[in-house]
Amino acid sequence: MTDKSIISGRAVILPDNVRSGMIVPIICRGSFNRDEFKAHCFDAYDKSLKSKIAHGDIIVAGRNFAKGDTGEETTMALMGMGISAVVAVSLNRIFLRNSINLGFPIIILPIALEMIADGDLIEVNPFDSIVRNRTSGLAARGKALPKTFLRILEAGDIVNYIKANFEKEK
């Protein structure tokens, strides 16, 4: 992979058990309007969090991130907020798959909250699952993603991945 694989941003720490309904409220379910997601993202968790998030920030979450009834809306809301990636101790498998399908980078790192503090400058590379904390100098490798997930991320999203593979079959 190239340097383009490295995503840099400021860490925004979220605790354990931030449910998908706390990220995207029920009012947005079924919508695919990113502006609507941005307007309501995190309202059910902490309305002030929106004003603290800057474009390019990286969510660093505890256990069970996005647990619950997770649709594409959860990932789309984070993307609409300008979040560039999620690093989590553990997360909902459906959220993981939806995120990969939408081309949104995810790293599962069991020690994430031990090595990263709110506001730290971090770098993540979803292709080798390396997380580097540029503030503290610490680095760790998260759980490797399946090769197919990496190919989807490399293609940009599931649609581009399917198109590229369909073209190969012709």
PEKAQUI-V541780 format. One record per residue. N is the residue number from 1. RES is the residue in one small letter. NEAR is the number of other C-alpha atoms within 12 Angstrom. Layout:
<<N & RES & NEAR> <N & RES & NEAR>>
This chain:
<<1 & m & 14> <2 & t & 11> <3 & d & 12> <4 & k & 13> <5 & s & 23> <6 & i & 22> <7 & i & 33> <8 & s & 31> <9 & g & 33> <10 & r & 34> <11 & a & 40> <12 & v & 35> <13 & i & 33> <14 & l & 34> <15 & p & 27> <16 & d & 21> <17 & n & 23> <18 & v & 32> <19 & r & 29> <20 & s & 36> <21 & g & 31> <22 & m & 32> <23 & i & 45> <24 & v & 43> <25 & p & 30> <26 & i & 23> <27 & i & 20> <28 & c & 30> <29 & r & 25> <30 & g & 18> <31 & s & 21> <32 & f & 21> <33 & n & 21> <34 & r & 25> <35 & d & 19> <36 & e & 25> <37 & f & 34> <38 & k & 33> <39 & a & 25> <40 & h & 35> <41 & c & 40> <42 & f & 34> <43 & d & 25> <44 & a & 22> <45 & y & 22> <46 & d & 21> <47 & k & 19> <48 & s & 14> <49 & l & 23> <50 & k & 27> <51 & s & 17> <52 & k & 21> <53 & i & 31> <54 & a & 22> <55 & h & 23> <56 & g & 25> <57 & d & 33> <58 & i & 43> <59 & i & 51> <60 & v & 47> <61 & a & 39> <62 & g & 33> <63 & r & 26> <64 & n & 28> <65 & f & 39> <66 & a & 44> <67 & k & 28> <68 & g & 21> <69 & d & 22> <70 & t & 33> <71 & g & 33> <72 & e & 34> <73 & e & 38> <74 & t & 48> <75 & t & 42> <76 & m & 39> <77 & a & 41> <78 & l & 42> <79 & m & 35> <80 & g & 33> <81 & m & 33> <82 & g & 28> <83 & i & 34> <84 & s & 39> <85 & a & 45> <86 & v & 50> <87 & v & 53> <88 & a & 45> <89 & v & 33> <90 & s & 31> <91 & l & 34> <92 & n & 30> <93 & r & 22> <94 & i & 23> <95 & f & 35> <96 & l & 36> <97 & r & 30> <98 & n & 28> <99 & s & 37> <100 & i & 37> <101 & n & 31> <102 & l & 32> <103 & g & 31> <104 & f & 40> <105 & p & 43> <106 & i & 49> <107 & i & 44> <108 & i & 38> <109 & l & 34> <110 & p & 26> <111 & i & 25> <112 & a & 42> <113 & l & 29> <114 & e & 21> <115 & m & 31> <116 & i & 37> <117 & a & 27> <118 & d & 27> <119 & g & 23> <120 & d & 28> <121 & l & 29> <122 & i & 39> <123 & e & 40> <124 & v & 42> <125 & n & 40> <126 & p & 42> <127 & f & 32> <128 & d & 27> <129 & s & 33> <130 & i & 29> <131 & v & 45> <132 & r & 33> <133 & n & 33> <134 & r & 22> <135 & t & 20> <136 & s & 18> <137 & g & 15> <138 & l & 21> <139 & a & 23> <140 & a & 29> <141 & r & 26> <142 & g & 27> <143 & k & 24> <144 & a & 21> <145 & l & 27> <146 & p & 19> <147 & k & 14> <148 & t & 20> <149 & f & 30> <150 & l & 31> <151 & r & 26> <152 & i & 31> <153 & l & 34> <154 & e & 28> <155 & a & 22> <156 & g & 23> <157 & d & 25> <158 & i & 26> <159 & v & 19> <160 & n & 19> <161 & y & 24> <162 & i & 19> <163 & k & 16> <164 & a & 18> <165 & n & 16> <166 & f & 12> <167 & e & 10> <168 & k & 9> <169 & e & 8> <170 & k & 7>>
